[in-house]
Amino acid sequence: MRIKFLSALTGFFFVIFTVTACLGDPEEYTYSTDDTIHAFALDTVFGVDYKFTIDQHRALIYNVDSMPVHADTVINNILITTLTVAGYATSGDTIMDLSDSIDLSQTMVGLGGEPMKIRVHAADGIHTKEYSIEVRRHLQDPDSLVWKQMTASFSGGSVTGAHKTVYLNGQILTFTDYQTVYSTVATEGIQWAKQTLTGLPANIILSSILASGEVLYAVTDDGLLFKSDANGYTWGVMNTNEAKVQTLIASLHNGISGVVEEAGTRYFAMGTPAENTMEWTRENVVPATFPRKKITSTHYVTATGLDKYLSIGPAAQNDTITYAWFTYDGQSWADLSTASVYHLPAMENPTVLHYAGSIYAFGDTLSTFYSSIDGIIWNAVERKVMFPESFTEAAHYSFTIDADNYLWIVLTDPDEVWRGRVNRYGFLKP
């Protein structure tokens, strides 16, 4: 901003005052004492107009909504498009000229910079006020998934096989068999405690464990339904009015969607829980292609405000596709199969989740996330949302997501726990 020197401006005002005095103008003028900035704006950044707040008490101008992490390549040569004052503003010893671009890339305190100082001069030539301008931007890419290893051995190396991990009432629980669960507080995740389970039979299907409300549910291979307490440690069998429960699909706002079997026929059913009873309402016949085990589900709200539930399970033998299924009410499910080459590849132990505005799926290899906006067309994710390369070495994994949008991956062979989150979920809300 190479503007006019202040000495030249002072001389200009001196001439004006002298001429006015010589002319003997009988009127007396009162010049404004207003030395405040009334409006401030920058040019757009990546096409976005970022609003600036003027804190008159602290004489600080800043953007509440932080700019992207890479905005430094734009704000290092940017125009001030609005600077509304009653008098004039200076930077250093020069008057500010809005036609000159300026460098605001080093004004963020969080990056070790110093706010830009400008001084507003009132029209009376006496009153002045100095402002600090801080252009804030994110320190991290908001859309990148960052992983952190929480512990190198949650079980002391004793767990080597398949397991099931769930989030329940502020805890992360990893079930390794019908007698043992490892637990940690979700906000901590480093220290894990071995807990003894009571009430579960040896034929419980660990992969069927489903969180709903403040308890867990699970089924046995002979169709019995069990419910836990709020800790997930103590279990008891539920009365199902002789319904044989084959699997649990998803927890809905009005109950649990599952599959019951009667006379060798599988039916979709909605379960309504009571104290020690689950009342099942039988619905449509289950198609032969609907998965029978290891089902994972996710929920999201559509653009039209509808609750939508999407589920996937292992691909059928010799099938090259993992099919996704959806429902709005849990009573009838429809498959999202497509002849497109952009299908979800076959997976033995798949997981699906709605996260950061997209639907994601992944499987046993833990090598690639697949993303979709509708559950029909899937694409391999090649940047930002990725797994650490070391995950591919694990023999088994289980997954859950907690209330703070952290993704938890529990591995065996090696015995490790990792936690990851897309950066945007960690940003403070203005």
HUMOTA-V699757 format. One record per pair of residues at least 24 apart in sequence whose C-alpha atoms are under 8 Angstrom apart, sorted by the first residue. I is the first residue (numbers start at 1). GAP is how many residues later the second one is. D is the distance in whole Angstrom. If there is no record, write none. Layout:
BEGIN
i:I gap:GAP d:D
i:I gap:GAP d:D
END
This chain:
BEGIN
i:1 gap:93 d:8
i:1 gap:95 d:7
i:1 gap:96 d:6
i:1 gap:99 d:5
i:1 gap:100 d:7
i:1 gap:101 d:7
i:2 gap:92 d:7
i:2 gap:95 d:8
i:2 gap:98 d:8
i:3 gap:91 d:5
i:3 gap:92 d:6
i:3 gap:93 d:6
i:3 gap:94 d:6
i:4 gap:90 d:6
i:4 gap:91 d:6
i:5 gap:88 d:7
i:5 gap:89 d:5
i:5 gap:90 d:7
i:6 gap:87 d:6
i:6 gap:88 d:6
i:6 gap:89 d:7
i:30 gap:94 d:8
i:31 gap:92 d:6
i:31 gap:93 d:5
i:32 gap:54 d:8
i:32 gap:55 d:8
i:32 gap:90 d:6
i:32 gap:91 d:5
i:32 gap:92 d:6
i:33 gap:89 d:5
i:33 gap:90 d:6
i:33 gap:91 d:6
i:33 gap:93 d:8
i:33 gap:94 d:6
i:34 gap:52 d:6
i:34 gap:53 d:7
i:34 gap:88 d:5
i:34 gap:89 d:7
i:34 gap:93 d:7
i:35 gap:50 d:7
i:35 gap:51 d:7
i:35 gap:52 d:7
i:35 gap:85 d:5
i:35 gap:86 d:5
i:35 gap:87 d:5
i:35 gap:92 d:6
i:35 gap:93 d:5
i:35 gap:94 d:6
i:36 gap:49 d:6
i:36 gap:50 d:8
i:36 gap:84 d:7
i:36 gap:93 d:7
i:37 gap:46 d:7
i:37 gap:47 d:6
i:37 gap:48 d:5
i:37 gap:49 d:8
i:37 gap:83 d:7
i:38 gap:45 d:8
i:38 gap:46 d:5
i:38 gap:47 d:6
i:39 gap:43 d:6
i:39 gap:44 d:6
i:39 gap:45 d:5
i:39 gap:46 d:8
i:40 gap:40 d:8
i:40 gap:41 d:8
i:40 gap:42 d:5
i:40 gap:43 d:5
i:40 gap:44 d:7
i:41 gap:39 d:6
i:41 gap:40 d:6
i:41 gap:41 d:5
i:41 gap:42 d:7
i:42 gap:36 d:7
i:42 gap:37 d:6
i:42 gap:38 d:5
i:42 gap:39 d:5
i:42 gap:40 d:7
i:43 gap:35 d:7
i:43 gap:36 d:6
i:43 gap:37 d:6
i:43 gap:38 d:6
i:45 gap:26 d:7
i:45 gap:29 d:7
i:45 gap:30 d:8
i:46 gap:25 d:8
i:46 gap:28 d:8
i:59 gap:70 d:8
i:59 gap:71 d:7
i:59 gap:72 d:5
i:59 gap:73 d:6
i:60 gap:71 d:6
i:60 gap:72 d:5
i:60 gap:73 d:6
i:60 gap:74 d:8
i:61 gap:70 d:7
i:61 gap:71 d:6
i:61 gap:72 d:5
i:61 gap:73 d:6
i:62 gap:71 d:6
i:62 gap:72 d:5
i:62 gap:73 d:6
i:62 gap:74 d:7
i:63 gap:71 d:8
i:63 gap:72 d:6
i:63 gap:73 d:6
i:64 gap:72 d:8
i:64 gap:366 d:6
i:65 gap:71 d:8
i:65 gap:365 d:7
i:66 gap:69 d:8
i:66 gap:70 d:5
i:66 gap:71 d:4
i:66 gap:72 d:6
i:67 gap:69 d:6
i:67 gap:70 d:4
i:67 gap:71 d:6
i:68 gap:69 d:6
i:68 gap:70 d:5
i:68 gap:73 d:7
i:68 gap:74 d:8
i:69 gap:68 d:6
i:69 gap:69 d:5
i:69 gap:70 d:6
i:69 gap:71 d:6
i:69 gap:72 d:6
i:71 gap:66 d:7
i:72 gap:33 d:5
i:73 gap:32 d:8
i:75 gap:27 d:8
i:75 gap:28 d:6
i:75 gap:29 d:5
i:75 gap:30 d:5
i:76 gap:26 d:7
i:76 gap:27 d:4
i:76 gap:28 d:5
i:76 gap:29 d:5
i:77 gap:24 d:5
i:77 gap:25 d:5
i:77 gap:26 d:5
i:77 gap:27 d:7
i:78 gap:24 d:5
i:78 gap:25 d:7
i:78 gap:26 d:8
i:85 gap:35 d:7
i:86 gap:36 d:6
i:86 gap:37 d:7
i:87 gap:33 d:7
i:87 gap:34 d:6
i:87 gap:35 d:5
i:87 gap:36 d:5
i:88 gap:32 d:6
i:88 gap:33 d:5
i:88 gap:34 d:7
i:88 gap:35 d:8
i:89 gap:29 d:7
i:89 gap:30 d:5
i:89 gap:31 d:4
i:89 gap:32 d:6
i:90 gap:28 d:6
i:90 gap:29 d:5
i:90 gap:30 d:6
i:90 gap:31 d:8
i:91 gap:26 d:7
i:91 gap:27 d:5
i:91 gap:28 d:6
i:92 gap:25 d:8
i:92 gap:26 d:7
i:104 gap:30 d:8
i:104 gap:31 d:7
i:105 gap:30 d:7
i:107 gap:26 d:7
i:107 gap:27 d:5
i:107 gap:28 d:6
i:107 gap:29 d:8
i:108 gap:26 d:5
i:108 gap:27 d:6
i:108 gap:28 d:5
i:108 gap:29 d:8
i:109 gap:25 d:8
i:111 gap:28 d:8
i:140 gap:283 d:7
i:141 gap:282 d:7
i:141 gap:283 d:8
i:142 gap:280 d:7
i:142 gap:281 d:5
i:142 gap:282 d:4
i:142 gap:283 d:8
i:143 gap:241 d:6
i:143 gap:242 d:8
i:143 gap:279 d:6
i:143 gap:280 d:6
i:143 gap:281 d:6
i:144 gap:240 d:4
i:144 gap:241 d:6
i:144 gap:278 d:5
i:144 gap:279 d:6
i:145 gap:239 d:6
i:145 gap:240 d:5
i:145 gap:241 d:7
i:145 gap:275 d:6
i:145 gap:276 d:5
i:145 gap:277 d:4
i:145 gap:278 d:6
i:146 gap:274 d:5
i:146 gap:275 d:6
i:146 gap:276 d:6
i:146 gap:277 d:7
i:147 gap:240 d:8
i:147 gap:241 d:8
i:147 gap:271 d:7
i:147 gap:272 d:6
i:147 gap:273 d:4
i:147 gap:274 d:7
i:148 gap:270 d:6
i:148 gap:271 d:5
i:148 gap:272 d:6
i:149 gap:267 d:8
i:149 gap:268 d:6
i:149 gap:269 d:4
i:149 gap:270 d:6
i:150 gap:39 d:6
i:150 gap:40 d:5
i:150 gap:266 d:8
i:150 gap:267 d:6
i:150 gap:268 d:5
i:150 gap:269 d:7
i:151 gap:38 d:8
i:151 gap:39 d:5
i:151 gap:40 d:8
i:151 gap:265 d:6
i:151 gap:266 d:5
i:151 gap:267 d:7
i:152 gap:263 d:7
i:152 gap:264 d:5
i:152 gap:265 d:7
i:153 gap:261 d:8
i:153 gap:262 d:5
i:153 gap:263 d:5
i:153 gap:264 d:7
i:154 gap:28 d:8
i:154 gap:36 d:8
i:154 gap:37 d:8
i:154 gap:38 d:6
i:154 gap:261 d:7
i:154 gap:262 d:6
i:154 gap:263 d:7
i:155 gap:27 d:7
i:155 gap:37 d:7
i:155 gap:39 d:8
i:155 gap:260 d:7
i:156 gap:259 d:8
i:157 gap:257 d:8
i:157 gap:258 d:6
i:159 gap:253 d:7
i:159 gap:256 d:7
i:160 gap:236 d:8
i:160 gap:252 d:5
i:160 gap:253 d:6
i:160 gap:254 d:8
i:160 gap:255 d:7
i:161 gap:234 d:8
i:161 gap:235 d:7
i:161 gap:251 d:7
i:161 gap:252 d:8
i:162 gap:234 d:6
i:162 gap:235 d:7
i:162 gap:236 d:8
i:162 gap:250 d:8
i:163 gap:43 d:7
i:163 gap:44 d:7
i:163 gap:233 d:8
i:163 gap:234 d:7
i:163 gap:235 d:6
i:164 gap:42 d:6
i:164 gap:43 d:6
i:164 gap:45 d:7
i:164 gap:234 d:5
i:164 gap:235 d:7
i:165 gap:233 d:5
i:165 gap:234 d:6
i:165 gap:235 d:6
i:165 gap:245 d:7
i:166 gap:43 d:8
i:166 gap:44 d:8
i:166 gap:45 d:7
i:166 gap:233 d:7
i:166 gap:234 d:5
i:166 gap:235 d:8
i:167 gap:44 d:7
i:167 gap:233 d:6
i:167 gap:234 d:7
i:167 gap:235 d:6
i:168 gap:43 d:7
i:168 gap:46 d:7
i:168 gap:47 d:7
i:168 gap:48 d:8
i:168 gap:62 d:8
i:168 gap:63 d:7
i:168 gap:64 d:8
i:169 gap:45 d:6
i:169 gap:61 d:7
i:169 gap:62 d:8
i:170 gap:232 d:8
i:170 gap:233 d:8
i:172 gap:230 d:8
i:173 gap:59 d:8
i:174 gap:236 d:8
i:175 gap:31 d:7
i:176 gap:30 d:8
i:177 gap:25 d:8
i:177 gap:29 d:7
i:178 gap:24 d:6
i:178 gap:25 d:8
i:178 gap:26 d:7
i:178 gap:28 d:8
i:181 gap:52 d:8
i:186 gap:216 d:7
i:195 gap:38 d:7
i:196 gap:37 d:7
i:197 gap:36 d:5
i:197 gap:37 d:6
i:197 gap:38 d:8
i:198 gap:35 d:7
i:198 gap:36 d:5
i:198 gap:37 d:6
i:199 gap:35 d:6
i:199 gap:36 d:5
i:199 gap:37 d:5
i:199 gap:38 d:8
i:200 gap:26 d:8
i:200 gap:35 d:6
i:200 gap:36 d:7
i:207 gap:86 d:7
i:207 gap:87 d:5
i:207 gap:88 d:8
i:208 gap:39 d:6
i:208 gap:40 d:6
i:208 gap:85 d:7
i:208 gap:86 d:7
i:208 gap:87 d:7
i:209 gap:39 d:8
i:210 gap:38 d:7
i:210 gap:40 d:7
i:210 gap:41 d:7
i:211 gap:40 d:7
i:212 gap:39 d:6
i:212 gap:40 d:8
i:212 gap:44 d:8
i:218 gap:30 d:7
i:219 gap:26 d:7
i:219 gap:27 d:7
i:219 gap:28 d:7
i:219 gap:29 d:8
i:221 gap:25 d:7
i:222 gap:24 d:8
i:237 gap:39 d:8
i:238 gap:38 d:5
i:238 gap:39 d:5
i:238 gap:40 d:7
i:239 gap:37 d:6
i:239 gap:38 d:5
i:239 gap:39 d:6
i:240 gap:37 d:6
i:240 gap:38 d:5
i:240 gap:39 d:6
i:240 gap:40 d:7
i:241 gap:36 d:8
i:241 gap:37 d:8
i:241 gap:38 d:7
i:243 gap:37 d:7
i:246 gap:46 d:8
i:247 gap:45 d:7
i:247 gap:46 d:7
i:248 gap:47 d:8
i:249 gap:46 d:6
i:249 gap:47 d:7
i:249 gap:48 d:7
i:249 gap:62 d:7
i:250 gap:46 d:8
i:250 gap:47 d:6
i:250 gap:48 d:8
i:250 gap:59 d:8
i:250 gap:61 d:8
i:250 gap:80 d:8
i:252 gap:77 d:8
i:252 gap:78 d:7
i:256 gap:74 d:8
i:257 gap:73 d:5
i:257 gap:74 d:7
i:259 gap:27 d:8
i:268 gap:62 d:8
i:268 gap:63 d:6
i:268 gap:64 d:7
i:269 gap:61 d:8
i:269 gap:62 d:6
i:270 gap:60 d:7
i:270 gap:61 d:6
i:283 gap:48 d:6
i:283 gap:49 d:7
i:284 gap:47 d:7
i:284 gap:48 d:6
i:289 gap:27 d:8
i:291 gap:24 d:8
i:291 gap:25 d:8
i:294 gap:55 d:7
i:294 gap:56 d:8
i:295 gap:55 d:8
i:295 gap:56 d:8
i:296 gap:54 d:7
i:296 gap:55 d:6
i:296 gap:56 d:6
i:297 gap:54 d:8
i:297 gap:55 d:6
i:297 gap:56 d:7
i:298 gap:54 d:6
i:298 gap:55 d:5
i:298 gap:56 d:6
i:299 gap:54 d:8
i:299 gap:55 d:7
i:300 gap:54 d:7
i:310 gap:42 d:8
i:310 gap:65 d:8
i:311 gap:41 d:7
i:312 gap:38 d:7
i:312 gap:39 d:7
i:312 gap:40 d:7
i:313 gap:36 d:7
i:313 gap:37 d:6
i:313 gap:38 d:8
i:314 gap:32 d:7
i:314 gap:33 d:6
i:314 gap:34 d:5
i:314 gap:35 d:6
i:314 gap:36 d:6
i:315 gap:31 d:5
i:315 gap:32 d:6
i:315 gap:33 d:6
i:319 gap:27 d:7
i:320 gap:25 d:6
i:320 gap:26 d:5
i:321 gap:24 d:5
i:321 gap:25 d:4
i:321 gap:26 d:8
i:322 gap:24 d:5
i:322 gap:25 d:6
i:324 gap:51 d:6
i:324 gap:52 d:8
i:336 gap:39 d:7
i:336 gap:40 d:5
i:337 gap:39 d:7
i:338 gap:38 d:7
i:338 gap:39 d:8
i:340 gap:37 d:8
i:342 gap:35 d:5
i:342 gap:36 d:5
i:342 gap:37 d:6
i:343 gap:33 d:7
i:343 gap:34 d:6
i:343 gap:35 d:5
i:343 gap:36 d:8
i:344 gap:26 d:7
i:344 gap:33 d:8
i:344 gap:34 d:6
i:344 gap:35 d:8
i:351 gap:48 d:8
i:356 gap:66 d:7
i:364 gap:32 d:7
i:364 gap:33 d:7
i:365 gap:26 d:8
i:365 gap:27 d:5
i:366 gap:25 d:6
i:366 gap:26 d:6
i:367 gap:24 d:7
i:367 gap:25 d:6
i:385 gap:37 d:8
END
